Amino acid sequence: MAQAKLANQAVAEKVKKSPTRKVKKARMAPPTNGEILVKGVVMGIVISGLTHASKSITRALIRHPLALFSGGVLAGYLAHKHRKDIIVLGSRTAEESRNFVLRQRENLGDLIAEIKEESGKTK
């Protein structure tokens, strides 16, 4: 009994002194309406700034023929380099879209059949 008590104390001391032990963090309070509003305004300003910057960069690139040509060459190089991945992704997307259309057609057929059954019962 005494040995078990000593073992429990040793384990408790190891747990207390363990530097890798994670301390539970307190939960944060839910955000207030003011915090939500400020966050939304800041995000709007950031998005507006990025949109304006991207428009000006795009305009500058389109106006210079050498930049436009080099962008086309870069796009062609990347398309050629990753052509196998592009083909696989395109075929997978086509197959998934075909399956989606078939599932939707089946769901629509089931829905129409239910409506016809209900209308037949009410008459």
MMTF fields as JSON, N, C-alpha, C and O atoms, coordinates in Angstrom:
{
  "mmtfVersion": "1.0.0",
  "mmtfProducer": "UNKNOWN",
  "numBonds": 491,
  "numAtoms": 492,
  "numGroups": 123,
  "numChains": 1,
  "numModels": 1,
  "chainsPerModel": [1],
  "groupsPerChain": [123],
  "chainIdList": ["A"],
  "bondAtomList": [4, 2, 8, 6, 12, 10, 16, 14, 20, 18, 24, 22, 28, 26, 32, 30, 36, 34, 40, 38, 44, 42, 48, 46, 52, 50, 56, 54, 60, 58, 64, 62, 68, 66, 72, 70, 76, 74, 80, 78, 84, 82, 88, 86, 92, 90, 96, 94, 100, 98, 104, 102, 108, 106, 112, 110, 116, 114, 120, 118, 124, 122, 128, 126, 132, 130, 136, 134, 140, 138, 144, 142, 148, 146, 152, 150, 156, 154, 160, 158, 164, 162, 168, 166, 172, 170, 176, 174, 180, 178, 184, 182, 188, 186, 192, 190, 196, 194, 200, 198, 204, 202, 208, 206, 212, 210, 216, 214, 220, 218, 224, 222, 228, 226, 232, 230, 236, 234, 240, 238, 244, 242, 248, 246, 252, 250, 256, 254, 260, 258, 264, 262, 268, 266, 272, 270, 276, 274, 280, 278, 284, 282, 288, 286, 292, 290, 296, 294, 300, 298, 304, 302, 308, 306, 312, 310, 316, 314, 320, 318, 324, 322, 328, 326, 332, 330, 336, 334, 340, 338, 344, 342, 348, 346, 352, 350, 356, 354, 360, 358, 364, 362, 368, 366, 372, 370, 376, 374, 380, 378, 384, 382, 388, 386, 392, 390, 396, 394, 400, 398, 404, 402, 408, 406, 412, 410, 416, 414, 420, 418, 424, 422, 428, 426, 432, 430, 436, 434, 440, 438, 444, 442, 448, 446, 452, 450, 456, 454, 460, 458, 464, 462, 468, 466, 472, 470, 476, 474, 480, 478, 484, 482, 488, 486],
  "bondOrderList": [1, 1, 1, 1, 1, 1, 1, 1, 1, 1, 1, 1, 1, 1, 1, 1, 1, 1, 1, 1, 1, 1, 1, 1, 1, 1, 1, 1, 1, 1, 1, 1, 1, 1, 1, 1, 1, 1, 1, 1, 1, 1, 1, 1, 1, 1, 1, 1, 1, 1, 1, 1, 1, 1, 1, 1, 1, 1, 1, 1, 1, 1, 1, 1, 1, 1, 1, 1, 1, 1, 1, 1, 1, 1, 1, 1, 1, 1, 1, 1, 1, 1, 1, 1, 1, 1, 1, 1, 1, 1, 1, 1, 1, 1, 1, 1, 1, 1, 1, 1, 1, 1, 1, 1, 1, 1, 1, 1, 1, 1, 1, 1, 1, 1, 1, 1, 1, 1, 1, 1, 1, 1],
  "groupList": [{"groupName": "MET", "atomNameList": ["N", "CA", "C", "O"], "elementList": ["N", "C", "C", "O"], "formalChargeList": [0, 0, 0, 0], "bondAtomList": [1, 0, 2, 1, 3, 2], "bondOrderList": [1, 1, 2], "singleLetterCode": "M", "chemCompType": "L-PEPTIDE LINKING"}, {"groupName": "ALA", "atomNameList": ["N", "CA", "C", "O"], "elementList": ["N", "C", "C", "O"], "formalChargeList": [0, 0, 0, 0], "bondAtomList": [1, 0, 2, 1, 3, 2], "bondOrderList": [1, 1, 2], "singleLetterCode": "A", "chemCompType": "L-PEPTIDE LINKING"}, {"groupName": "GLN", "atomNameList": ["N", "CA", "C", "O"], "elementList": ["N", "C", "C", "O"], "formalChargeList": [0, 0, 0, 0], "bondAtomList": [1, 0, 2, 1, 3, 2], "bondOrderList": [1, 1, 2], "singleLetterCode": "Q", "chemCompType": "L-PEPTIDE LINKING"}, {"groupName": "LYS", "atomNameList": ["N", "CA", "C", "O"], "elementList": ["N", "C", "C", "O"], "formalChargeList": [0, 0, 0, 0], "bondAtomList": [1, 0, 2, 1, 3, 2], "bondOrderList": [1, 1, 2], "singleLetterCode": "K", "chemCompType": "L-PEPTIDE LINKING"}, {"groupName": "LEU", "atomNameList": ["N", "CA", "C", "O"], "elementList": ["N", "C", "C", "O"], "formalChargeList": [0, 0, 0, 0], "bondAtomList": [1, 0, 2, 1, 3, 2], "bondOrderList": [1, 1, 2], "singleLetterCode": "L", "chemCompType": "L-PEPTIDE LINKING"}, {"groupName": "ASN", "atomNameList": ["N", "CA", "C", "O"], "elementList": ["N", "C", "C", "O"], "formalChargeList": [0, 0, 0, 0], "bondAtomList": [1, 0, 2, 1, 3, 2], "bondOrderList": [1, 1, 2], "singleLetterCode": "N", "chemCompType": "L-PEPTIDE LINKING"}, {"groupName": "VAL", "atomNameList": ["N", "CA", "C", "O"], "elementList": ["N", "C", "C", "O"], "formalChargeList": [0, 0, 0, 0], "bondAtomList": [1, 0, 2, 1, 3, 2], "bondOrderList": [1, 1, 2], "singleLetterCode": "V", "chemCompType": "L-PEPTIDE LINKING"}, {"groupName": "GLU", "atomNameList": ["N", "CA", "C", "O"], "elementList": ["N", "C", "C", "O"], "formalChargeList": [0, 0, 0, 0], "bondAtomList": [1, 0, 2, 1, 3, 2], "bondOrderList": [1, 1, 2], "singleLetterCode": "E", "chemCompType": "L-PEPTIDE LINKING"}, {"groupName": "SER", "atomNameList": ["N", "CA", "C", "O"], "elementList": ["N", "C", "C", "O"], "formalChargeList": [0, 0, 0, 0], "bondAtomList": [1, 0, 2, 1, 3, 2], "bondOrderList": [1, 1, 2], "singleLetterCode": "S", "chemCompType": "L-PEPTIDE LINKING"}, {"groupName": "PRO", "atomNameList": ["N", "CA", "C", "O"], "elementList": ["N", "C", "C", "O"], "formalChargeList": [0, 0, 0, 0], "bondAtomList": [1, 0, 2, 1, 3, 2], "bondOrderList": [1, 1, 2], "singleLetterCode": "P", "chemCompType": "L-PEPTIDE LINKING"}, {"groupName": "THR", "atomNameList": ["N", "CA", "C", "O"], "elementList": ["N", "C", "C", "O"], "formalChargeList": [0, 0, 0, 0], "bondAtomList": [1, 0, 2, 1, 3, 2], "bondOrderList": [1, 1, 2], "singleLetterCode": "T", "chemCompType": "L-PEPTIDE LINKING"}, {"groupName": "ARG", "atomNameList": ["N", "CA", "C", "O"], "elementList": ["N", "C", "C", "O"], "formalChargeList": [0, 0, 0, 0], "bondAtomList": [1, 0, 2, 1, 3, 2], "bondOrderList": [1, 1, 2], "singleLetterCode": "R", "chemCompType": "L-PEPTIDE LINKING"}, {"groupName": "GLY", "atomNameList": ["N", "CA", "C", "O"], "elementList": ["N", "C", "C", "O"], "formalChargeList": [0, 0, 0, 0], "bondAtomList": [1, 0, 2, 1, 3, 2], "bondOrderList": [1, 1, 2], "singleLetterCode": "G", "chemCompType": "PEPTIDE LINKING"}, {"groupName": "ILE", "atomNameList": ["N", "CA", "C", "O"], "elementList": ["N", "C", "C", "O"], "formalChargeList": [0, 0, 0, 0], "bondAtomList": [1, 0, 2, 1, 3, 2], "bondOrderList": [1, 1, 2], "singleLetterCode": "I", "chemCompType": "L-PEPTIDE LINKING"}, {"groupName": "HIS", "atomNameList": ["N", "CA", "C", "O"], "elementList": ["N", "C", "C", "O"], "formalChargeList": [0, 0, 0, 0], "bondAtomList": [1, 0, 2, 1, 3, 2], "bondOrderList": [1, 1, 2], "singleLetterCode": "H", "chemCompType": "L-PEPTIDE LINKING"}, {"groupName": "PHE", "atomNameList": ["N", "CA", "C", "O"], "elementList": ["N", "C", "C", "O"], "formalChargeList": [0, 0, 0, 0], "bondAtomList": [1, 0, 2, 1, 3, 2], "bondOrderList": [1, 1, 2], "singleLetterCode": "F", "chemCompType": "L-PEPTIDE LINKING"}, {"groupName": "TYR", "atomNameList": ["N", "CA", "C", "O"], "elementList": ["N", "C", "C", "O"], "formalChargeList": [0, 0, 0, 0], "bondAtomList": [1, 0, 2, 1, 3, 2], "bondOrderList": [1, 1, 2], "singleLetterCode": "Y", "chemCompType": "L-PEPTIDE LINKING"}, {"groupName": "ASP", "atomNameList": ["N", "CA", "C", "O"], "elementList": ["N", "C", "C", "O"], "formalChargeList": [0, 0, 0, 0], "bondAtomList": [1, 0, 2, 1, 3, 2], "bondOrderList": [1, 1, 2], "singleLetterCode": "D", "chemCompType": "L-PEPTIDE LINKING"}],
  "groupTypeList": [0, 1, 2, 1, 3, 4, 1, 5, 2, 1, 6, 1, 7, 3, 6, 3, 3, 8, 9, 10, 11, 3, 6, 3, 3, 1, 11, 0, 1, 9, 9, 10, 5, 12, 7, 13, 4, 6, 3, 12, 6, 6, 0, 12, 13, 6, 13, 8, 12, 4, 10, 14, 1, 8, 3, 8, 13, 10, 11, 1, 4, 13, 11, 14, 9, 4, 1, 4, 15, 8, 12, 12, 6, 4, 1, 12, 16, 4, 1, 14, 3, 14, 11, 3, 17, 13, 13, 6, 4, 12, 8, 11, 10, 1, 7, 7, 8, 11, 5, 15, 6, 4, 11, 2, 11, 7, 5, 4, 12, 17, 4, 13, 1, 7, 13, 3, 7, 7, 8, 12, 3, 10, 3],
  "groupIdList": [1, 2, 3, 4, 5, 6, 7, 8, 9, 10, 11, 12, 13, 14, 15, 16, 17, 18, 19, 20, 21, 22, 23, 24, 25, 26, 27, 28, 29, 30, 31, 32, 33, 34, 35, 36, 37, 38, 39, 40, 41, 42, 43, 44, 45, 46, 47, 48, 49, 50, 51, 52, 53, 54, 55, 56, 57, 58, 59, 60, 61, 62, 63, 64, 65, 66, 67, 68, 69, 70, 71, 72, 73, 74, 75, 76, 77, 78, 79, 80, 81, 82, 83, 84, 85, 86, 87, 88, 89, 90, 91, 92, 93, 94, 95, 96, 97, 98, 99, 100, 101, 102, 103, 104, 105, 106, 107, 108, 109, 110, 111, 112, 113, 114, 115, 116, 117, 118, 119, 120, 121, 122, 123],
  "secStructList": [7, 2, 2, 2, 2, 2, 2, 2, 2, 2, 2, 2, 2, 2, 2, 2, 2, 7, 6, 6, 7, 7, 7, 7, 7, 7, 7, 7, 7, 7, 7, 7, 2, 2, 2, 2, 2, 2, 2, 2, 2, 2, 2, 2, 2, 2, 2, 2, 2, 2, 2, 2, 2, 2, 2, 2, 2, 2, 2, 2, 2, 2, 2, 7, 2, 2, 2, 2, 2, 2, 2, 2, 2, 2, 2, 2, 2, 2, 2, 2, 2, 6, 2, 2, 2, 2, 2, 2, 2, 2, 2, 2, 2, 2, 2, 2, 2, 2, 2, 2, 2, 2, 2, 2, 2, 2, 2, 2, 2, 2, 2, 2, 2, 2, 2, 2, 2, 2, 2, 2, 2, 2, 7],
  "xCoordList": [0.827, 0.0, 0.871, 0.615, 1.9, 2.795, 3.556, 3.81, 3.918, 4.646, 3.756, 4.229, 2.508, 1.578, 1.396, 1.309, 1.341, 1.187, 2.406, 2.274, 3.595, 4.835, 4.89, 5.342, 4.439, 4.437, 3.482, 3.807, 2.314, 1.356, 1.92, 1.714, 2.637, 3.243, 4.323, 4.441, 5.113, 6.17, 5.564, 6.07, 4.499, 3.828, 3.253, 3.347, 2.665, 2.094, 3.173, 2.949, 4.354, 5.445, 5.939, 6.248, 6.016, 6.446, 5.467, 5.88, 4.187, 3.181, 3.294, 3.176, 3.517, 3.616, 4.849, 4.798, 5.958, 7.215, 7.457, 8.455, 6.603, 6.8, 6.736, 5.712, 7.829, 7.822, 6.985, 6.602, 6.704, 5.937, 4.446, 3.659, 4.055, 2.631, 1.898, 2.314, 0.816, 0.035, -0.951, -1.641, -1.003, -1.929, -3.214, -3.186, -4.337, -5.611, -5.81, -5.641, -6.169, -6.419, -7.863, -8.765, -8.057, -9.423, -10.149, -9.543, -11.416, -12.201, -12.406, -12.582, -12.378, -12.577, -14.059, -14.912, -14.334, -15.716, -16.169, -15.339, -17.451, -17.917, -17.703, -17.763, -17.452, -17.199, -18.439, -19.575, -18.179, -19.286, -19.687, -18.997, -20.802, -21.265, -20.266, -20.072, -19.632, -18.641, -17.439, -16.934, -16.968, -15.829, -16.17, -15.349, -17.366, -17.803, -17.86, -17.439, -18.377, -18.48, -17.102, -16.868, -16.186, -14.841, -14.139, -13.47, -14.29, -13.669, -14.21, -13.45, -15.514, -16.105, -15.608, -15.338, -15.486, -15.002, -13.555, -13.197, -12.72, -11.312, -11.198, -10.407, -11.969, -11.926, -12.367, -11.798, -13.366, -13.814, -12.725, -12.532, -12.005, -10.919, -9.809, -9.274, -9.46, -8.397, -8.799, -8.004, -10.016, -10.481, -10.529, -10.158, -10.982, -11.027, -9.627, -9.416, -8.677, -7.303, -6.7, -6.03, -6.933, -6.408, -7.039, -6.36, -8.333, -9.013, -8.452, -8.192, -8.264, -7.725, -6.307, -5.954, -5.488, -4.107, -4.068, -3.267, -4.922, -4.91, -5.381, -4.879, -6.354, -6.8, -5.678, -5.479, -4.942, -3.875, -2.741, -2.155, -2.428, -1.378, -1.818, -1.026, -3.053, -3.565, -3.56, -3.181, -3.982, -3.966, -2.558, -2.346, -1.598, -0.212, 0.317, 1.034, -0.026, 0.454, -0.186, 0.47, -1.456, -2.139, -1.641, -1.614, -1.253, -0.806, 0.561, 0.872, 1.385, 2.725, 2.749, 2.526, 3.015, 2.974, 3.985, 3.699, 5.16, 6.168, 5.701, 5.923, 5.061, 4.541, 3.41, 3.306, 2.574, 1.474, 2.013, 1.526, 3.022, 3.635, 4.304, 4.145, 5.053, 5.747, 4.746, 5.002, 3.626, 2.577, 1.994, 1.714, 1.809, 1.309, 2.299, 1.919, 3.575, 4.612, 4.649, 4.755, 4.563, 4.576, 3.361, 3.488, 2.197, 0.987, 1.122, 0.736, 1.658, 1.858, 2.848, 2.636, 3.936, 4.932, 4.335, 4.534, 3.597, 2.997, 1.934, 1.805, 1.167, 0.163, 0.83, 0.34, 1.946, 2.657, 3.294, 3.284, 3.843, 4.511, 3.524, 3.851, 2.329, 1.332, 0.194, -0.912, 0.441, -0.626, -1.27, -2.48, -0.492, -1.059, -2.009, -3.087, -1.601, -2.475, -3.748, -4.83, -3.609, -4.766, -5.751, -6.962, -5.227, -6.093, -6.81, -8.009, -6.083, -6.694, -7.771, -8.862, -7.455, -8.421, -9.655, -10.776, -9.46, -10.591, -11.479, -12.705, -10.859, -11.671, -12.4, -13.545, -11.74, -12.394, -13.566, -14.623, -13.374, -14.452, -15.623, -16.779, -15.333, -16.401, -17.184, -18.41, -16.466, -17.141, -18.005, -19.134, -17.479, -18.259, -19.486, -20.551, -19.342, -20.496, -21.552, -22.748, -21.117, -22.063, -22.815, -24.033, -22.08, -22.727, -23.682, -24.75, -23.311, -24.181, -25.481, -26.56, -25.378, -26.579, -27.469, -28.69, -26.88, -27.671, -28.369, -29.532, -27.652, -28.282, -29.426, -30.468, -29.23, -30.286, -31.493, -32.635, -31.239, -32.342, -33.126, -34.356, -32.394, -33.041, -33.849, -34.98, -33.28, -33.995, -35.247, -36.293, -35.135, -36.287, -37.364, -38.551, -36.953, -37.912, -38.627, -39.836, -37.873, -38.489, -39.481, -40.56, -39.113, -39.986, -41.274, -42.361, -41.149, -42.334, -43.225, -44.45, -42.598, -43.379, -44.137, -45.289, -43.51, -44.183, -45.357, -46.425, -45.16, -46.239, -47.405, -48.561, -47.119, -48.192, -48.937, -50.158, -48.193, -48.855, -49.775, -50.897, -49.31, -50.126, -51.345, -52.435, -51.155, -52.301, -53.306, -54.511, -52.826, -53.696, -54.481, -55.626, -53.895, -54.575, -55.644, -56.68, -55.393, -56.357, -57.564, -58.606, -57.454, -58.586, -59.589, -60.59],
  "yCoordList": [-1.189, 0.0, 1.252, 2.207, 1.229, 2.376, 2.569, 3.694, 1.438, 1.529, 2.114, 2.898, 1.752, 2.293, 3.795, 4.558, 4.205, 5.627, 6.407, 7.493, 5.852, 6.5, 6.556, 7.549, 5.508, 5.481, 6.548, 7.234, 6.687, 7.708, 9.115, 9.99, 9.328, 10.64, 10.928, 12.059, 9.913, 10.09, 10.429, 11.293, 9.752, 10.038, 11.445, 12.159, 11.854, 13.193, 14.255, 15.292, 14.016, 14.981, 15.08, 16.171, 13.933, 13.959, 14.752, 15.493, 14.601, 15.321, 16.803, 17.6, 17.192, 18.608, 19.253, 20.402, 18.513, 19.084, 18.898, 19.398, 18.218, 17.928, 19.219, 19.902, 19.57, 20.81, 20.701, 21.718, 19.489, 19.317, 19.242, 19.135, 19.298, 19.208, 20.418, 21.557, 20.167, 21.248, 21.774, 21.01, 23.076, 23.719, 23.996, 24.495, 23.672, 23.941, 25.445, 26.185, 25.867, 27.29, 27.602, 26.795, 28.776, 29.202, 29.508, 29.965, 29.258, 29.547, 31.042, 31.756, 31.492, 32.917, 33.241, 32.413, 34.449, 34.908, 35.106, 35.392, 34.962, 35.189, 36.651, 37.54, 36.892, 38.274, 39.146, 38.692, 40.404, 41.352, 41.874, 41.642, 42.577, 43.142, 44.148, 44.231, 44.914, 45.894, 45.231, 45.702, 44.12, 43.407, 42.833, 42.872, 42.308, 41.75, 42.856, 42.654, 44.018, 45.138, 45.614, 45.845, 45.761, 46.227, 45.227, 45.619, 43.947, 42.925, 42.983, 42.846, 43.184, 43.296, 44.503, 44.421, 45.636, 46.859, 46.685, 47.071, 46.103, 45.897, 44.952, 45.2, 43.885, 42.957, 43.643, 43.389, 44.499, 45.246, 46.145, 46.232, 46.821, 47.708, 46.899, 47.305, 45.765, 44.925, 44.404, 44.454, 43.91, 43.381, 44.489, 44.272, 45.665, 46.793, 47.164, 47.409, 47.203, 47.536, 46.507, 46.864, 45.224, 44.172, 44.218, 44.007, 44.492, 44.577, 45.726, 45.571, 46.877, 48.034, 47.759, 48.11, 47.126, 46.826, 45.832, 45.986, 44.818, 43.828, 44.439, 44.083, 45.367, 46.027, 46.852, 46.828, 47.582, 48.417, 47.564, 47.917, 46.458, 45.57, 44.93, 44.83, 44.503, 43.893, 44.89, 44.55, 46.122, 47.159, 47.398, 47.532, 47.452, 47.699, 46.547, 46.774, 45.324, 44.173, 44.101, 43.717, 44.465, 44.405, 45.494, 45.297, 46.626, 47.739, 47.5, 48.087, 46.653, 46.404, 45.081, 44.025, 45.131, 43.916, 42.855, 41.661, 43.277, 42.31, 41.556, 40.351, 42.262, 41.606, 40.648, 39.561, 41.048, 40.182, 38.93, 37.827, 39.099, 37.968, 37.017, 35.8, 37.579, 36.735, 36.008, 34.876, 36.63, 35.953, 34.785, 33.736, 34.952, 33.865, 32.722, 31.552, 33.066, 32.028, 31.256, 30.029, 31.975, 31.325, 30.405, 29.286, 30.878, 30.049, 28.802, 27.711, 28.952, 27.806, 26.812, 25.603, 27.306, 26.435, 25.637, 24.426, 26.323, 25.64, 24.633, 23.564, 24.979, 24.048, 22.81, 21.694, 23.011, 21.874, 21.012, 19.785, 21.643, 20.927, 20.062, 18.942, 20.581, 19.882, 19.311, 19.135, 19.018, 18.582, 17.273, 17.106, 16.344, 15.062, 15.259, 14.666, 16.092, 16.383, 17.092, 16.831, 17.986, 18.728, 17.787, 17.909, 16.844, 15.883, 14.989, 14.745, 14.498, 13.633, 14.4, 13.884, 15.624, 16.436, 16.735, 16.699, 17.028, 17.292, 16.077, 16.189, 14.911, 13.699, 13.33, 12.878, 13.522, 13.237, 14.187, 13.776, 15.438, 16.419, 16.092, 16.206, 15.685, 15.317, 14.118, 14.079, 13.136, 11.938, 12.29, 11.811, 13.125, 13.514, 14.333, 14.176, 15.206, 16.0, 15.11, 15.335, 14.104, 13.171, 12.407, 12.244, 11.94, 11.229, 12.145, 11.707, 13.411, 14.364, 14.545, 14.557, 14.687, 14.866, 13.628, 13.752, 12.455, 11.222, 11.119, 10.723, 11.478, 11.452, 12.452, 12.157, 13.636, 14.64, 14.2, 14.443, 13.555, 13.048, 11.98, 11.949, 11.101, 10.067, 10.685, 10.269, 11.674, 12.348, 13.051, 13.023, 13.679, 14.357, 13.35, 13.605, 12.201, 11.149, 10.636, 10.406, 10.453, 10.015, 11.053, 10.706, 12.314, 13.389, 13.444, 13.611, 13.303, 13.318, 12.112, 12.229, 10.938, 9.741, 9.92, 9.5, 10.534, 10.797, 11.741, 11.538, 12.763, 13.734, 13.056, 13.313, 12.185, 11.478, 10.529, 10.396, 9.858, 8.965, 9.733, 9.302, 10.865, 11.669, 12.244, 12.298, 12.676, 13.226, 12.112, 12.361, 10.904, 9.773, 9.36, 8.922, 9.49, 9.138, 10.143, 9.781, 11.411, 12.454, 12.488, 13.022, 11.936, 11.975, 10.929, 10.843],
  "zCoordList": [0.0, 0.0, 0.0, -0.734, 0.834, 0.934, -0.371, -0.8, -0.998, -2.267, -3.363, -4.186, -3.385, -4.383, -4.177, -5.139, -2.921, -2.614, -3.084, -3.649, -2.851, -3.299, -4.828, -5.399, -5.479, -6.946, -7.493, -8.462, -6.877, -7.307, -7.117, -7.958, -5.999, -5.76, -6.799, -7.271, -7.159, -8.154, -9.519, -10.235, -9.861, -11.137, -11.117, -12.115, -10.011, -9.902, -10.022, -10.647, -9.428, -9.541, -10.977, -11.457, -11.669, -13.069, -13.929, -14.822, -13.665, -14.44, -14.181, -15.111, -12.949, -12.611, -13.232, -13.672, -13.266, -13.715, -15.21, -15.73, -15.89, -17.305, -18.12, -18.107, -18.84, -19.627, -20.901, -21.479, -21.336, -22.569, -22.321, -23.262, -21.065, -20.74, -21.281, -21.069, -21.971, -22.555, -21.531, -20.856, -21.429, -20.511, -21.267, -22.392, -20.649, -21.3, -21.403, -20.433, -22.582, -22.794, -22.465, -22.693, -21.931, -21.622, -22.925, -23.893, -22.937, -24.143, -24.268, -23.281, -25.507, -25.756, -25.714, -26.036, -25.314, -25.305, -26.749, -27.611, -27.034, -28.403, -28.789, -27.94, -30.079, -30.504, -30.332, -30.473, -30.026, -29.87, -31.241, -32.233, -31.285, -32.557, -33.106, -34.319, -32.225, -32.67, -33.309, -34.328, -32.706, -33.271, -34.642, -35.559, -34.776, -36.063, -37.111, -38.25, -36.733, -37.663, -38.099, -39.285, -37.14, -37.468, -38.377, -39.333, -38.086, -38.923, -40.344, -41.302, -40.488, -41.821, -42.582, -43.78, -41.887, -42.537, -42.984, -44.097, -42.122, -42.47, -43.66, -44.571, -43.665, -44.796, -46.085, -47.147, -46.002, -47.175, -47.717, -48.93, -46.816, -47.239, -47.897, -48.929, -47.311, -47.876, -49.253, -50.192, -49.377, -50.665, -51.717, -52.871, -51.319, -52.249, -52.728, -53.915, -51.802, -52.176, -53.11, -54.079, -52.826, -53.694, -55.08, -56.085, -55.132, -56.42, -57.244, -58.438, -56.61, -57.319, -57.804, -58.93, -56.947, -57.333, -58.491, -59.413, -58.449, -59.524, -60.842, -61.908, -60.769, -61.999, -62.609, -63.824, -61.775, -62.315, -62.88, -63.904, -62.23, -62.736, -64.044, -64.981, -64.117, -65.338, -66.489, -67.61, -66.21, -67.239, -67.757, -68.962, -66.843, -67.248, -68.094, -69.068, -67.734, -68.507, -69.888, -70.856, -69.986, -71.276, -72.218, -73.433, -71.676, -72.523, -73.143, -74.179, -72.533, -73.053, -73.809, -73.218, -75.108, -75.926, -75.486, -75.568, -75.022, -74.599, -73.351, -73.232, -72.429, -71.218, -71.578, -71.01, -72.511, -72.946, -73.628, -73.382, -74.488, -75.175, -74.181, -74.276, -73.227, -72.257, -71.357, -70.948, -71.046, -70.276, -71.047, -70.466, -72.34, -73.182, -73.278, -73.228, -73.417, -73.47, -72.148, -72.143, -71.043, -69.728, -69.56, -69.062, -69.972, -69.872, -70.748, -70.33, -71.945, -72.834, -72.266, -72.36, -71.672, -71.067, -69.919, -69.827, -69.04, -67.901, -68.34, -67.745, -69.39, -69.898, -70.501, -70.333, -71.202, -71.776, -70.69, -70.787, -69.666, -68.588, -67.802, -67.411, -67.573, -66.762, -67.598, -67.087, -68.872, -69.767, -69.331, -69.486, -68.789, -68.368, -67.188, -67.143, -66.239, -65.093, -65.537, -65.013, -66.502, -67.003, -67.681, -67.499, -68.466, -69.156, -68.156, -68.29, -67.151, -66.131, -65.367, -65.125, -64.994, -64.247, -65.093, -64.586, -66.369, -67.256, -67.444, -67.431, -67.618, -67.805, -66.513, -66.554, -65.364, -64.084, -63.852, -63.373, -64.189, -64.037, -64.953, -64.546, -66.187, -67.117, -66.608, -66.708, -66.058, -65.531, -64.323, -64.206, -63.423, -62.247, -62.635, -62.039, -63.63, -64.047, -64.703, -64.522, -65.46, -66.067, -64.974, -65.048, -63.962, -62.852, -62.1, -61.67, -61.936, -61.257, -62.024, -61.432, -63.335, -64.158, -64.073, -63.981, -64.102, -64.001, -62.642, -62.565, -61.571, -60.238, -60.143, -59.557, -60.72, -60.675, -61.491, -61.102, -62.615, -63.442, -62.674, -62.716, -61.968, -61.168, -60.033, -59.78, -59.348, -58.256, -58.77, -58.121, -59.936, -60.523, -60.898, -60.697, -61.446, -61.772, -60.538, -60.564, -59.441, -58.179, -57.665, -57.185, -57.767, -57.304, -58.122, -57.568, -59.427, -60.293, -60.004, -59.995, -59.766, -59.444, -58.128, -58.021, -57.132, -55.857, -56.047, -55.469, -56.849, -57.093, -57.801, -57.465, -58.788, -59.5, -58.573, -58.665, -57.665, -56.707, -55.784, -55.519, -55.293, -54.374, -55.084, -54.515, -56.34, -57.064, -57.397, -57.436, -57.633, -57.908, -56.671, -56.789, -55.499, -54.253, -53.885, -53.328, -54.197, -53.826, -54.734, -54.351, -55.922, -56.867, -56.608, -57.32]
}
